[in-house]
Amino acid sequence: MNPSLQAVLQALSGIVLGKERQLRLALACLLARGHLLIEDVPGVGKTTLALALARVFGLDFHRVQFTSDLLPADILGVSIFDAPTATFRFHPGPVFSEVVLADEINRASPKTQSALLEAMEERQVTSDGATRALPDPFFVVATQNPGEQIGTYPLPESQLDRFLMKLSLGYPSRDAERALLIEPERRDLLADLPPVIGTVQLREFQRQVRSVRTSPALVEYLMALIRATREHRALRHGLSPRAGLALKHAAQAWALLEGRTGVIPEDVQAVFVAVAAHRLTVAERSDARAIADDILAAVAIP
């Protein structure tokens, strides 16, 4: 692994304890220029992970607390009349940040959730007839509470598809929880966390991800996995072509983290469930993650 990326992972591991695999997936998501959705119960470190990712790269960070009365303009910005010049002046919203934390995104109405669709896909915002570019890099980390909790709205498929990966942190291990209780507060440690690498180097890593080689045999493996999701009897809809590209980019990022110049099947397998499960439309009483695992086990490696 590149020493700089190894240092990033070590810094993250000092903040979010005992979650090495989730940290590697989150870092791969950022390197692949994707967006990250974290679903879990409150209090397991979702917000801490988002803030730590911003800190280790020295990125501008803004948190938006999604609530039922949040409006699209609260995210995108608004034009306000300027009396001295007799013109309207646009005041950018929090979406014009390098890292945006959409906290508890499923507590806002679908109308407000949809305000992020253009930003996450096109990396731009159109308001009052003008299109404004977002920063580069631009990374959305959204957290959501489990759907059975009170006051939540389900994310529509179009919104879910904007997230490259969906993760769950889960409760800490016994040793990690003991360290959390004994050591200083994670937020205090975050305040003293210096950037490990800068924005220019991050953009270079993101450029390198797209140049990681995918052989013809590896492409056939990707196509076999995608086709298996479309033919599975427990799924109403499988992966789209855009999801196939997302899977490829995520595998390239994982390969880069592993220090390889080409993608191997194990890289695809490492990211498949995180990339695919939230995009699958399941039949009643089916579990998307279990089906994704079954597909991985059933599809032969070429």
C-alpha positions as CSV (number, residue, x, y, z in Angstrom):
1,M,0.0,0.0,0.0
2,N,1.1,3.6,-0.7
3,P,2.7,4.9,2.5
4,S,0.5,8.0,2.5
5,L,-2.7,6.0,2.2
6,Q,-1.4,3.7,5.0
7,A,-0.9,6.7,7.2
8,V,-4.4,7.9,6.4
9,L,-5.8,4.5,7.5
10,Q,-3.7,4.5,10.7
11,A,-5.0,8.0,11.6
12,L,-8.6,7.0,11.0
13,S,-8.1,3.8,13.0
14,G,-7.0,5.9,16.0
15,I,-10.4,7.7,15.9
16,V,-12.9,5.0,14.9
17,L,-11.7,1.9,16.8
18,G,-12.0,-1.7,15.7
19,K,-13.6,-0.9,12.3
20,E,-10.7,-1.5,9.9
21,R,-12.8,-3.0,7.1
22,Q,-15.4,-0.2,7.2
23,L,-12.6,2.4,7.2
24,R,-11.0,0.8,4.1
25,L,-14.3,0.8,2.3
26,A,-15.0,4.4,3.2
27,L,-11.6,5.4,2.0
28,A,-12.0,3.5,-1.2
29,C,-15.4,5.2,-1.7
30,L,-13.7,8.6,-1.5
31,L,-10.8,7.6,-3.8
32,A,-13.4,6.4,-6.3
33,R,-15.1,9.8,-6.3
34,G,-18.2,8.3,-4.9
35,H,-20.6,9.1,-2.0
36,L,-21.1,7.2,1.2
37,L,-24.3,6.2,3.0
38,I,-24.0,4.9,6.6
39,E,-27.0,3.2,8.1
40,D,-26.9,2.4,11.8
41,V,-28.5,3.2,15.2
42,P,-27.5,6.5,16.8
43,G,-24.3,6.7,18.8
44,V,-22.0,4.2,17.0
45,G,-19.6,6.8,15.4
46,K,-21.2,7.6,12.0
47,T,-20.7,11.4,12.3
48,T,-17.2,10.9,13.9
49,L,-16.2,8.9,10.8
50,A,-17.3,11.6,8.4
51,L,-15.5,14.3,10.3
52,A,-12.4,12.2,10.6
53,L,-12.3,11.7,6.8
54,A,-12.5,15.4,6.3
55,R,-9.7,16.1,8.9
56,V,-7.2,13.6,7.6
57,F,-7.3,15.2,4.1
58,G,-7.7,18.8,5.3
59,L,-11.0,19.2,3.5
60,D,-13.6,21.8,4.2
61,F,-16.5,20.2,6.1
62,H,-20.1,21.2,6.7
63,R,-22.8,19.3,8.5
64,V,-26.5,19.6,7.7
65,Q,-28.9,18.2,10.2
66,F,-31.8,16.8,8.1
67,T,-35.2,17.3,9.8
68,S,-38.8,17.1,8.6
69,D,-39.0,20.9,8.1
70,L,-35.7,21.3,6.2
71,L,-36.1,22.9,2.8
72,P,-34.1,22.5,-0.4
73,A,-32.9,26.1,-0.2
74,D,-31.4,25.3,3.2
75,I,-29.0,23.0,1.5
76,L,-28.4,24.6,-1.9
77,G,-28.6,28.2,-1.1
78,V,-30.8,31.1,-1.9
79,S,-30.8,34.4,-3.9
80,I,-31.4,37.5,-1.7
81,F,-32.2,40.9,-3.1
82,D,-29.3,43.4,-2.7
83,A,-30.8,46.9,-2.4
84,P,-27.7,49.0,-3.1
85,T,-27.2,47.2,-6.5
86,A,-30.9,46.4,-7.1
87,T,-30.0,42.8,-8.0
88,F,-30.4,39.4,-6.5
89,R,-27.2,37.9,-5.1
90,F,-26.8,34.1,-4.6
91,H,-25.8,33.0,-1.1
92,P,-24.3,29.5,-1.4
93,G,-25.7,26.8,0.9
94,P,-23.7,24.2,2.8
95,V,-23.6,21.9,-0.2
96,F,-20.8,24.1,-1.5
97,S,-18.3,22.3,0.7
98,E,-15.7,19.6,0.0
99,V,-17.2,17.2,2.5
100,V,-21.0,17.5,3.3
101,L,-22.4,15.4,6.1
102,A,-26.1,14.8,5.5
103,D,-26.9,13.8,9.0
104,E,-30.0,11.6,9.4
105,I,-30.9,12.1,5.8
106,N,-34.0,9.9,6.0
107,R,-35.7,12.3,8.5
108,A,-36.2,14.9,5.8
109,S,-39.0,14.8,3.2
110,P,-38.4,13.3,-0.2
111,K,-38.6,16.8,-1.7
112,T,-35.6,17.9,0.4
113,Q,-33.7,14.7,-0.2
114,S,-34.0,15.3,-3.9
115,A,-32.1,18.6,-3.6
116,L,-28.9,16.5,-3.5
117,L,-29.6,14.5,-6.7
118,E,-28.0,16.9,-9.2
119,A,-25.2,17.8,-6.8
120,M,-24.2,14.2,-6.2
121,E,-24.4,13.1,-9.8
122,E,-23.3,16.2,-11.8
123,R,-21.3,17.9,-9.1
124,Q,-23.1,21.1,-9.8
125,V,-26.1,23.0,-8.6
126,T,-28.7,24.8,-10.7
127,S,-30.6,27.6,-9.0
128,D,-32.5,30.5,-10.5
129,G,-31.5,29.5,-14.0
130,A,-27.7,29.5,-13.2
131,T,-25.5,26.5,-12.9
132,R,-22.7,26.6,-10.3
133,A,-19.9,24.1,-10.0
134,L,-19.2,22.4,-6.7
135,P,-15.8,22.0,-5.2
136,D,-13.3,19.3,-6.3
137,P,-13.2,17.0,-4.4
138,F,-16.8,16.8,-3.4
139,F,-17.8,14.0,-1.1
140,V,-21.3,13.5,0.5
141,V,-21.5,11.3,3.6
142,A,-25.1,10.6,4.6
143,T,-26.2,8.9,7.8
144,Q,-29.5,7.3,8.2
145,N,-31.4,5.6,11.1
146,P,-32.9,2.2,10.5
147,G,-36.2,2.5,8.6
148,E,-38.3,1.1,11.5
149,Q,-37.4,4.1,13.7
150,I,-40.0,6.8,14.3
151,G,-40.0,9.8,12.0
152,T,-38.1,8.4,9.0
153,Y,-38.8,8.5,5.3
154,P,-37.5,5.8,3.0
155,L,-34.9,7.0,0.5
156,P,-36.1,6.6,-3.1
157,E,-34.2,4.4,-5.5
158,S,-32.9,7.4,-7.4
159,Q,-31.4,8.8,-4.2
160,L,-29.9,5.4,-3.1
161,D,-28.3,5.0,-6.6
162,R,-26.3,8.2,-6.0
163,F,-24.4,6.5,-3.2
164,L,-21.5,4.4,-4.3
165,M,-21.5,2.4,-1.1
166,K,-23.7,1.8,1.9
167,L,-22.1,0.7,5.2
168,S,-23.0,-0.2,8.7
169,L,-20.6,0.3,11.6
170,G,-22.3,-1.8,14.2
171,Y,-21.4,-1.9,17.9
172,P,-17.8,-1.9,18.9
173,S,-15.9,-5.0,20.1
174,R,-15.3,-5.5,23.8
175,D,-11.7,-4.2,23.6
176,A,-12.7,-1.2,21.4
177,E,-15.5,-0.2,23.8
178,R,-13.2,-0.5,26.8
179,A,-10.8,1.9,25.0
180,L,-13.6,4.3,24.3
181,L,-14.5,4.4,28.0
182,I,-10.9,4.8,29.2
183,E,-9.3,7.0,26.5
184,P,-10.0,10.7,25.8
185,E,-13.3,11.6,24.0
186,R,-13.1,10.9,20.2
187,R,-14.2,14.5,19.5
188,D,-11.2,15.8,21.6
189,L,-8.9,13.6,19.6
190,L,-10.5,14.9,16.4
191,A,-9.8,18.5,17.3
192,D,-6.1,17.6,17.5
193,L,-6.0,15.5,14.3
194,P,-3.7,17.1,11.7
195,P,-4.2,16.5,8.0
196,V,-2.2,13.6,6.7
197,I,-2.2,14.4,3.0
198,G,-3.6,17.5,1.2
199,T,-6.2,18.1,-1.4
200,V,-3.8,18.1,-4.3
201,Q,-2.5,14.6,-3.4
202,L,-6.0,13.3,-2.8
203,R,-7.0,14.4,-6.3
204,E,-3.9,12.6,-7.7
205,F,-5.0,9.4,-6.0
206,Q,-8.5,9.8,-7.4
207,R,-6.9,10.2,-10.9
208,Q,-4.8,7.1,-10.3
209,V,-7.9,5.0,-9.5
210,R,-9.3,5.4,-13.0
211,S,-6.0,4.2,-14.5
212,V,-6.0,1.0,-12.5
213,R,-6.2,-1.7,-15.2
214,T,-9.2,-4.0,-15.6
215,S,-8.4,-7.0,-17.8
216,P,-11.0,-8.5,-20.3
217,A,-11.4,-11.5,-18.0
218,L,-12.1,-9.2,-15.1
219,V,-14.7,-7.3,-17.1
220,E,-16.4,-10.7,-17.9
221,Y,-16.5,-11.4,-14.2
222,L,-18.1,-8.0,-13.5
223,M,-20.7,-8.7,-16.2
224,A,-21.4,-12.1,-14.8
225,L,-22.2,-10.7,-11.4
226,I,-24.4,-7.9,-12.9
227,R,-26.3,-10.5,-15.0
228,A,-26.8,-12.7,-11.9
229,T,-28.5,-9.8,-10.1
230,R,-30.9,-9.4,-13.0
231,E,-31.8,-13.1,-13.2
232,H,-32.1,-13.8,-9.4
233,R,-35.6,-14.9,-8.6
234,A,-35.7,-13.0,-5.3
235,L,-35.0,-9.7,-7.0
236,R,-37.4,-7.5,-8.8
237,H,-34.6,-5.4,-10.3
238,G,-30.9,-6.1,-10.6
239,L,-28.0,-3.8,-11.1
240,S,-28.2,-1.1,-13.8
241,P,-25.3,-0.2,-16.2
242,R,-24.5,2.8,-14.0
243,A,-24.2,0.4,-11.0
244,G,-21.9,-1.7,-13.0
245,L,-19.6,1.3,-13.5
246,A,-19.8,2.0,-9.8
247,L,-18.7,-1.5,-9.0
248,K,-15.8,-1.2,-11.4
249,H,-14.6,2.1,-9.9
250,A,-14.9,0.8,-6.4
251,A,-12.9,-2.3,-7.2
252,Q,-10.2,-0.1,-8.9
253,A,-10.0,2.0,-5.7
254,W,-9.7,-1.2,-3.5
255,A,-6.9,-2.4,-5.8
256,L,-5.1,0.9,-5.4
257,L,-5.4,0.6,-1.6
258,E,-3.9,-2.9,-1.9
259,G,-1.0,-1.5,-3.9
260,R,-1.9,-3.2,-7.2
261,T,-1.9,-1.7,-10.7
262,G,-4.7,-4.0,-11.9
263,V,-8.0,-5.3,-10.5
264,I,-8.2,-8.9,-9.5
265,P,-11.5,-10.8,-8.6
266,E,-10.8,-10.5,-4.9
267,D,-11.0,-6.7,-5.2
268,V,-14.5,-7.0,-6.7
269,Q,-15.5,-9.4,-4.0
270,A,-14.3,-7.0,-1.3
271,V,-16.6,-4.2,-2.4
272,F,-19.5,-6.0,-4.1
273,V,-21.9,-6.1,-1.1
274,A,-21.3,-2.5,-0.1
275,V,-21.8,-1.3,-3.7
276,A,-24.6,-3.6,-4.8
277,A,-26.9,-4.5,-1.9
278,H,-28.6,-1.0,-1.5
279,R,-29.3,-0.9,-5.2
280,L,-31.2,-4.2,-5.4
281,T,-34.9,-4.2,-5.3
282,V,-35.8,-7.3,-3.3
283,A,-39.0,-9.3,-3.2
284,E,-41.0,-9.3,0.1
285,R,-39.2,-10.6,3.2
286,S,-35.9,-10.9,1.3
287,D,-32.6,-9.6,2.5
288,A,-30.5,-7.7,-0.1
289,R,-27.2,-8.2,1.6
290,A,-27.7,-12.0,2.0
291,I,-28.7,-12.2,-1.7
292,A,-25.6,-10.3,-2.7
293,D,-23.5,-12.7,-0.7
294,D,-25.2,-15.6,-2.4
295,I,-24.5,-14.2,-5.8
296,L,-20.8,-13.8,-4.9
297,A,-20.7,-17.4,-3.9
298,A,-22.6,-18.7,-6.9
299,V,-20.8,-16.8,-9.7
300,A,-17.6,-18.5,-10.8
301,I,-14.4,-16.6,-11.2
302,P,-13.2,-16.8,-14.8
